[in-house]
Amino acid sequence: MSPIIAVGYSFEKYRGVAVGFTVMGAGFGIFGSGPFAQFLLDIFGLNGTFLILGAVGLQCVLAGALLRPSQLELKHKIDLRRAKQTQREASAEDSKCKTYSDLCHNKTYIMIVICGFLWNAAYTIISVNLSNYVYMLGTTKQDAAFLWTLVGVGSTMNRFLAGLTLGPNGIDPLLLQFGFLGIIGVLVPSLPFYADLFFGQCIFSFLYGIYSGGLVVLINPLCLELVGLQQLPQAVGLVYFVAGLGCISGPPVTGTVSSVSY
């Protein structure tokens, strides 16, 4: 989340393109994660795989150490310090509470937060169950892992393209959000009708990567458009916090429902 906020401060005119480039890294990660994880499991087993993936994730510390505040961010921090100097500590706390109160009273923003919870819950459900689902239909483990390569390809493409469409003269991010969610809402329930064919699984994975990957790019521009630059860090942070709750709750709820149903 921190790099996305940093990009929001560092770019003004081409903020959407910059965010698109930033989150393309996650698309590349998805692109190689399936075959790479399967390779590690075959060679090192589950424990060794987690150790190696943990070491890979630790490299984010080095990347984060390279982040530096932009002039806009420094100006924003100076303004905040001046405001705190002229106010009592209690009033500063009231200001923080007022910020979140304003966010909670922004109905459109609250709907974006709810959407973030729902689509992240659905995304983690699919992430956990897609490979197992196609494996039960007769797909090999290698082919099941390859499906996530296609998800990564589609996700990387749309993260970049969605970033290009955003900007002062670009497409409204709310319209893109509505379109992406609507297509995913049709795509996922239709999977059982063509999942018996590996070609159908490939088409689903590629399209799902395209329309789910673009949603990540829209978070920063949507928050900026709805609440402004002053409240951008709190707004983006709240969206990702609620989205994280969706990621945590999605798979357990699905497992509970499946256990009760069957």
N, C-alpha and C positions, 0 to 999 in steps of 0.2 A: 504494500500500500504506500509506503514512504516514497519510492521512486515516482509513483503516479502523482502524488501531491507535489513533489519537487518539480516535475515536468509542468504541472499546472502553474507554478510560479515562474518558471524559466522561459516559457513561451507564451506569447499573447496572440499574435496574428495567426500562427500555424499550430495552435495548441492541439487541435484534433489530430493532425498529422504526427506530431511529436508523441502523443499518447499512443497512436497506432503503432509507431515504431517500437515504443517501449514494451507494449504488451505482446508484440510479435515474438519476443523471446519465449514467452510461455507457449506460444504455438509451436515454435521449434522444439521445445521440451516435450510437448505431447507427441510431436512427429516422431521422435526417436525413443520415447519412453517405453512403448509396447515391446518392440523387438529387443531393446536393450535390457529391460527388466526380465524378459523371458530368457535371454542369454545368461544373465547373472544367476537366475534361479537354476538353470541347467548345470552351471559350472560350480557355483559356490553354495547353493542351497539357500534357504530362507534367511538364516542368521547372517550369512556372509553378504547376501543381497542388501539387507537393511543397513549393514555397516558401510557398504560402499555408497549406497544412496545417501546416507547421512553425511558421509565425507563430501560428496558432490554438493549437497545442500549447504554445507558449511562455507563453501566459496562465496555465498551471498554476503558473508561478513566482509570479505575483501572488497566486493563491489560496493557495499554500503559505505565503506570507509572513503571511497573516492567521491562521494556526493558532497557538493559545496553549495551554500546558499546563494541564490541569485540576488541581483540588486533589488528586485521587487520584494523578495522575501525579507531582505535586510531592512528595507524601508518599512515594511509591515511590522517587523519586530520592534523597530525604533518607535513607531507610533504607539504600539502597545505599551512599551515601557513608559513613554510620556503620559499615557492615559492612566497608568497605575500610579505614577508619581503624584498626579493631581487628584486622585481618589483615595479614599480609605480602603483598607483591605477588605472590609465587609462589602463595600460597594463593588469591588472587583469581583468578589464571589457572586454577587448579584448579577453582574454583567455576564459571567459565564452561564449562570442559570437562565438569563434572559436569552442568550444565544440559542440554547437548546429548546427553550420555550418557543422561540420564533420558528425554529425548524419544525417542531411538532405541530404548530398551527398552520404550516404551509401544506395544504391538502395534496397538491400535486407532488411535492417532495415525499410526503408520507406514502403515496401510492408507489413511487419509485423504490422506496425502502421495502415495502411489502413485496413488490415484484422481485427485488433482489433476494429476499428470503425464499420465495417460492421457486425461482428458477435455479438457484444454487442447490436447494434441496433436491430438485429433480435431476440436476446435473450429477450430483454425487450418487444418486440412486442408479442412474445409467452407468456411471463410471464403475461402480461396484459390480453391477449385474450383467453388463453387456457381454463381456467375454464368456462368462459362465453360461449365459443364455444361448449364445450361438454354439458353444461347445456341447451343450445338451442336444442341440439339433444336428450334431454330427460334424461340426467344423473342427479342424485340428487346432491344437494350442498355438502353433506357429501362425496359422491363418487368423485366429482370434486376436493374437497380438498385432498382426498386420492391420487389422481394422483401426487400431488406435493410431497407426501411422497415417491412415487416411483422415482420421479426425484431426490430427495435427496439421496436415496439409491444408485442409479446408479452413481450420481455425487461423492459421498463419495468413492465408490469403485474405480472409475477410477482416482480420484485425488491421491489416495494411490498407485495404480498400475503404473500410469504414472510416479510418482516420482521414483519408483523402477527401471524403465527401463532407466532412465537418469543417466549419469555419464561418467567417462572416457572411459569405455568399453561398454557403453549402446547404445541405439538407437539414431540416429540423431534427435534432437528436431524438426528440419525443416520437416523431413519426417513424424513425428507424427502429426505435425500441418497440413500438407497437407492431411493426412489420416482422421483426425478428421473432418476437414472442409468438405472434400469430402463426407463423410458418412452423416453428418448433411444436406448437400445440397441435398441428395437423400431422406433422412428420412422425412424431413418436408413437401415437396410437395406431398409425398405419403399419408399423414395422411387422407385426405378426402375419400380415397378409402376403409378404414377400420374403420373410426371413429364412424360408427353407432353401433359397438359392443363395450361394455365396456372392454372386454378383449383386443381388438385392441388398445383402448385408454391407457390401462395399459402397453402394450408392447411398444407403442410409448414413453410414459413418462419415462419408465425405460431406453430405449436406448438413448433417448434424454439427460437424465441426465448423462449417461456414457460418451457420446462423447462431450457434451458441458462442463462438469466438468473438463475434462482433459486439455482443452485449457488454463485454468487459471494457471495450474502447469507449462506450457511451457514458460510463459512470461519471468520469471527470467533467466532460462537457455538460451533461445534464445537471449536475450539482452546481456548476458555475452559472448556468443559465437560470436556474431556479432560485438560488440563494445569494449569488454574487461572490466576488473574490474574498471579501472580508470573512465570510463564514465557510469558505471552501474546505479547510482542513477538517472542521467539525462535521460538515455534511458528508464528505467522503468517508471519514472514519466511521460515522454511524451506519452508512450503507454497508461498509465492509464488515462491521461488527454483526449486524443483523444477518448479512449473507453468510457469515461464519456459523451463526446459529442454525441456519438452514442446512449447511453442509454437515453439521454435527447430528442434526435430528432426522435428516432424510432417510439414510440407510437403516437405522434402528426401527423407525416407524414402519418402514416397508417390511423388514424382517418380522416384526410383530404381527402385522396384518397377514403376511404369508403363512406364519405358523398357525394363526387362528383359522384361516381359510382352509388349510390343507391338513 
